[in-house]
Amino acid sequence: MKKITFRFSGSSTDFYPAYGISHLKEITDPLTTVLITDEHVYNAHTQRFKNWNTIVLKPGEEYKVQATADAIIEQLAEMEADRKTTLVGVGGGVITDITGYVASIYMRGIRFGFIPTSLLGLVDASIGGKNGIDVGVYKNMIGTIRQPSFILHDMVFLNSLPQPEWENGFAEIIKHACIKDAALFAELENKTLKQYRSRQKSICELVQRNALIKIKVVQKDEFEKGERRLLNFGHTIGHALETQYELSHGQAISIGMTYACHISRQLCRFKQTERVAALLQQYNLPAYASFDRQKVFDVLKMDKKREKKEMNYVLLESIGKGVVKSISLDQLGKIIGDL
């Protein structure tokens, strides 16, 4: 069994790359463990949940709210879950977010782990310890930073992943390339989504490469005081778009990245916006969209990256080199209005 342990400020996470859910019982005792998943994952892989205590949620971002957390907590109480209980989120970003959030507050904190089942979950959402819920139009407004005890990658779950969810995940992969890995950006330009999907070795290597990019950034800056902010590239406008319009996370972040490139052109003399937009479109992601600038800016102003009257905005100096710039809300409002 291949296991890599990553240390953080006050904890560690055991990472099991390409490791089957059938081995989960070697990591956590089925008698004291509760799996949390959604209807899509459960119905596609019912047999894999056999002999495990399981809570099945409605799928979708609209259920990543306090009411769902309350319902899970009530079920855990009925199951007589205690401080020795382990929660395991088996699903995409919504499931891992809400599992980590509930585990962090139930009985003031219990052990938890993740088995991400979506590409976005594998390369991004399950990593880094950010676990939260949405409040109205404000995404991830309430939450915690607490690292999972383990992350297990069972690539078999990707077999049931619909095409839009593959595209969703590639938005975060392209983001990592933009901020940290110019060589990865070039590799993505030379391949297609179809090539990655059809070659298990290629997708395994891509997932592990991206997981390591994020893990290393988080290890340096677990509580987002500096470098971890780079992981928000495309997310400032992106999150505002995602909550205002019917867009997937990947679509919203993709559009957010393109506009961040245009802002980078103004403030950092970035000259490769067209190259970024072309790569996004190559992976069937949108590069541009028409949207109500004022409406989006009003939501964006409440983004967690705001500090008083300034926003910490992630920009690019070049492909593979992200930077964080503090922009006044007045200047940012004008820039967004002129995009």
CORLIN-V893264 format. One record per residue. N is the residue number from 1. RES is the residue in one small letter. SS is DSSP state (A for helix, B for strand, O for the rest). PHI is phi as a letter, one per 30 degrees, with the letter a starting at -180 (NA if undefined). D_LAST is the distance of its C-alpha to the last C-alpha in Angstrom with 2 decimals. Layout:
# CORLIN-V893264
N,RES,SS,PHI,D_LAST
N,RES,SS,PHI,D_LAST
This chain:
# CORLIN-V893264
1,m,O,NA,50.73
2,k,O,d,47.86
3,k,O,b,46.41
4,i,B,c,44.07
5,t,B,c,44.00
6,f,B,c,41.01
7,r,B,c,41.70
8,f,O,b,39.42
9,s,O,e,40.15
10,g,O,b,42.63
11,s,O,a,42.93
12,s,B,b,42.75
13,t,B,b,41.50
14,d,B,d,43.57
15,f,B,c,41.50
16,y,B,c,43.28
17,p,O,d,41.42
18,a,O,h,42.54
19,y,O,b,45.17
20,g,O,d,46.42
21,i,A,d,46.33
22,s,A,d,50.10
23,h,A,c,50.49
24,l,A,e,48.76
25,k,A,d,52.24
26,e,A,d,52.87
27,i,O,c,50.00
28,t,O,b,50.53
29,d,O,d,53.56
30,p,A,e,53.15
31,l,A,d,55.41
32,t,A,b,53.06
33,t,B,b,49.70
34,v,B,b,47.43
35,l,B,d,44.79
36,i,B,c,41.71
37,t,B,b,39.94
38,d,B,c,38.43
39,e,A,d,40.00
40,h,A,d,38.18
41,v,A,d,39.37
42,y,A,d,42.77
43,n,A,d,43.53
44,a,A,d,42.57
45,h,O,b,44.61
46,t,A,e,47.22
47,q,A,d,49.99
48,r,A,d,48.15
49,f,A,c,48.28
50,k,O,d,52.04
51,n,O,i,54.08
52,w,O,c,51.09
53,n,B,d,50.40
54,t,B,b,47.10
55,i,B,c,44.75
56,v,B,c,42.61
57,l,B,c,39.43
58,k,O,d,37.35
59,p,O,d,34.40
60,g,O,k,30.74
61,e,A,e,28.15
62,e,A,d,29.29
63,y,A,c,32.59
64,k,O,d,31.24
65,v,O,b,32.30
66,q,A,d,35.18
67,a,A,e,37.37
68,t,A,d,37.50
69,a,A,e,38.32
70,d,A,d,41.07
71,a,A,d,42.48
72,i,A,d,42.65
73,i,A,d,44.39
74,e,A,d,46.91
75,q,A,d,47.69
76,l,A,d,48.14
77,a,A,d,50.53
78,e,A,d,52.47
79,m,O,d,52.73
80,e,O,i,54.09
81,a,O,d,51.45
82,d,O,b,52.17
83,r,O,d,51.07
84,k,O,c,52.38
85,t,O,d,50.11
86,t,B,c,47.30
87,l,B,c,44.24
88,v,B,b,42.65
89,g,B,d,39.30
90,v,B,c,39.48
91,g,B,l,36.18
92,g,O,d,32.44
93,g,A,d,30.07
94,v,A,d,30.90
95,i,A,d,34.60
96,t,A,d,34.50
97,d,A,e,32.33
98,i,A,d,34.69
99,t,A,d,37.80
100,g,A,d,36.96
101,y,A,d,36.12
102,v,A,d,39.39
103,a,A,d,41.40
104,s,A,d,40.12
105,i,A,c,41.29
106,y,A,d,44.30
107,m,A,h,47.43
108,r,A,i,45.23
109,g,O,k,44.22
110,i,O,b,45.74
111,r,B,d,45.33
112,f,B,b,42.70
113,g,B,b,41.50
114,f,B,b,39.07
115,i,B,b,39.48
116,p,B,d,35.93
117,t,O,c,36.10
118,s,O,c,32.54
119,l,A,d,30.77
120,l,A,d,28.05
121,g,A,d,30.93
122,l,A,d,32.77
123,v,A,c,30.07
124,d,A,b,28.21
125,a,A,d,29.05
126,s,O,d,32.77
127,i,O,c,32.44
128,g,O,j,32.09
129,g,O,i,33.74
130,k,B,d,30.80
131,n,B,b,32.19
132,g,B,a,30.70
133,i,B,b,30.13
134,d,B,c,27.46
135,v,B,b,27.88
136,g,O,h,26.37
137,v,O,d,22.59
138,y,B,c,22.76
139,k,B,d,23.17
140,n,B,h,25.97
141,m,B,d,26.46
142,i,B,c,30.20
143,g,B,l,31.80
144,t,B,b,33.76
145,i,B,c,33.74
146,r,O,b,37.01
147,q,O,d,37.76
148,p,O,d,39.48
149,s,O,d,43.03
150,f,B,a,42.32
151,i,B,b,39.86
152,l,B,c,41.52
153,h,O,c,39.83
154,d,O,c,41.65
155,m,A,d,39.88
156,v,A,d,41.90
157,f,A,d,39.46
158,l,A,d,36.86
159,n,A,d,39.28
160,s,A,c,38.46
161,l,O,d,34.69
162,p,O,d,32.90
163,q,A,e,30.43
164,p,A,e,27.28
165,e,A,d,28.42
166,w,A,d,28.74
167,e,A,d,25.13
168,n,A,e,24.20
169,g,A,d,26.08
170,f,A,d,24.65
171,a,A,d,21.16
172,e,A,d,22.86
173,i,A,d,24.91
174,i,A,d,21.95
175,k,A,e,20.47
176,h,A,e,23.85
177,a,A,d,23.88
178,c,A,d,20.50
179,i,A,c,21.62
180,k,A,b,25.36
181,d,O,b,26.84
182,a,A,d,25.94
183,a,A,d,29.19
184,l,A,d,28.26
185,f,A,e,24.96
186,a,A,d,27.17
187,e,A,d,29.64
188,l,A,d,27.11
189,e,A,d,26.04
190,n,O,c,29.75
191,k,O,b,30.50
192,t,O,b,29.57
193,l,A,d,29.52
194,k,A,d,32.76
195,q,A,d,34.44
196,y,A,d,33.70
197,r,A,d,34.90
198,s,A,d,38.08
199,r,O,b,39.19
200,q,A,d,40.06
201,k,A,d,40.54
202,s,A,d,37.02
203,i,A,d,35.34
204,c,A,d,37.68
205,e,A,d,36.86
206,l,A,d,33.09
207,v,A,d,33.35
208,q,A,d,35.58
209,r,A,d,33.44
210,n,A,d,30.36
211,a,A,d,32.51
212,l,A,d,33.88
213,i,A,e,30.51
214,k,A,d,29.62
215,i,A,e,33.19
216,k,A,d,33.40
217,v,A,d,30.19
218,v,A,d,31.55
219,q,A,e,34.98
220,k,A,d,33.64
221,d,O,a,31.67
222,e,O,d,32.85
223,f,O,c,31.58
224,e,O,h,28.07
225,k,O,c,28.65
226,g,O,a,27.07
227,e,A,d,26.65
228,r,A,d,26.40
229,r,A,e,22.97
230,l,A,e,21.79
231,l,A,d,22.55
232,n,A,d,19.61
233,f,O,e,17.12
234,g,O,i,14.57
235,h,A,d,16.41
236,t,A,d,14.57
237,i,A,d,11.77
238,g,A,e,14.32
239,h,A,d,17.16
240,a,A,d,15.41
241,l,A,d,14.54
242,e,A,d,18.09
243,t,A,d,19.82
244,q,A,c,18.05
245,y,O,b,18.22
246,e,O,d,21.00
247,l,O,b,19.72
248,s,O,d,21.89
249,h,A,e,21.16
250,g,A,d,20.61
251,q,A,d,18.17
252,a,A,d,16.05
253,i,A,d,16.29
254,s,A,e,15.56
255,i,A,d,12.13
256,g,A,e,11.69
257,m,A,d,12.93
258,t,A,d,10.60
259,y,A,d,7.49
260,a,A,d,10.11
261,c,A,d,10.89
262,h,A,d,7.69
263,i,A,d,8.36
264,s,A,d,11.90
265,r,A,d,11.50
266,q,A,d,10.74
267,l,A,c,13.39
268,c,A,b,15.85
269,r,O,h,15.74
270,f,O,d,15.35
271,k,O,c,16.08
272,q,O,b,16.49
273,t,A,e,13.22
274,e,A,d,14.83
275,r,A,d,17.96
276,v,A,d,16.56
277,a,A,d,14.87
278,a,A,d,18.25
279,l,A,d,20.26
280,l,A,e,18.58
281,q,A,d,19.26
282,q,A,d,22.73
283,y,O,c,23.51
284,n,O,i,22.41
285,l,O,c,19.33
286,p,O,d,16.07
287,a,O,c,13.13
288,y,O,b,10.55
289,a,O,a,10.98
290,s,O,d,10.24
291,f,O,a,10.68
292,d,O,d,11.44
293,r,A,e,8.86
294,q,A,d,11.96
295,k,A,d,14.30
296,v,A,d,12.60
297,f,A,d,12.19
298,d,A,d,15.86
299,v,A,d,17.03
300,l,A,e,15.12
301,k,O,e,16.94
302,m,O,c,20.17
303,d,O,d,19.39
304,k,O,d,22.47
305,k,O,d,20.69
306,r,B,d,20.28
307,e,B,b,23.03
308,k,O,h,23.67
309,k,O,c,20.72
310,e,B,b,19.00
311,m,B,c,17.31
312,n,B,d,18.56
313,y,B,c,15.55
314,v,B,d,16.48
315,l,B,b,15.06
316,l,B,c,16.74
317,e,B,d,18.78
318,s,B,a,20.02
319,i,O,d,20.80
320,g,O,j,23.42
321,k,B,b,22.58
322,g,B,d,20.38
323,v,B,b,20.24
324,v,B,c,19.61
325,k,B,b,18.04
326,s,B,d,18.51
327,i,B,c,15.57
328,s,B,d,16.49
329,l,A,d,15.15
330,d,A,d,14.59
331,q,A,d,12.44
332,l,A,d,10.54
333,g,A,d,10.12
334,k,A,d,8.79
335,i,A,d,6.27
336,i,A,d,5.18
337,g,A,d,5.76
338,d,A,c,3.83
339,l,O,d,0.00
